[in-house]
Amino acid sequence: MSGSGDKTAQVWDAFSGNAVYTYTRHTNEVLALAWSPDNSHVASASDDNTVQIWDTMNGHPYVTYTGHHGFVVAVAWSPDGQYMASGGVDTTVQVWKAIDGALVSKFTGHTAEVEGISWSSDSKRVASASDDKTVQLWQAT
């Protein structure tokens, strides 16, 4: 899969190199992407301040998360597929339900843009990396 400055995200066939689907519902550059654990959905994060979850085969929108105040540059699914974590220029890490976008937790310990997100294997903790030169660990669920 790939995200682009042309506001699209694409799912590619790894063997043929052909595009399987092009997602076009963002209104600005797509900055980060993450597969769902079962590979049925993609989460795409964008300069339009949203994370959008959509079906990989037909692009059907599933959830749009609008909790960030600024570009969203990092997104990750929990290993159990129930939660999303996202981070961005608003310096926050936000954990929300993948099924409906309901906010679970919002963490504000960084002083600069959050650039990376990763979950623990038990889906209980989130690590975040920031331009403030720190990595922080959060109790997410």
ABEGO torsion letter per residue (X at the ends): XBBBAAGBBBBBBAAAGBBABBBAABABBBABBBBBAAGABBBBBBAAGBBBBBBAAAGBBABBBAABBEBBABBBBBAAGABBBBBBAAGBBBBBBAAAGBBABBBAABABBBABBBBBAAGABBBBBBAAGBBBBBBAX
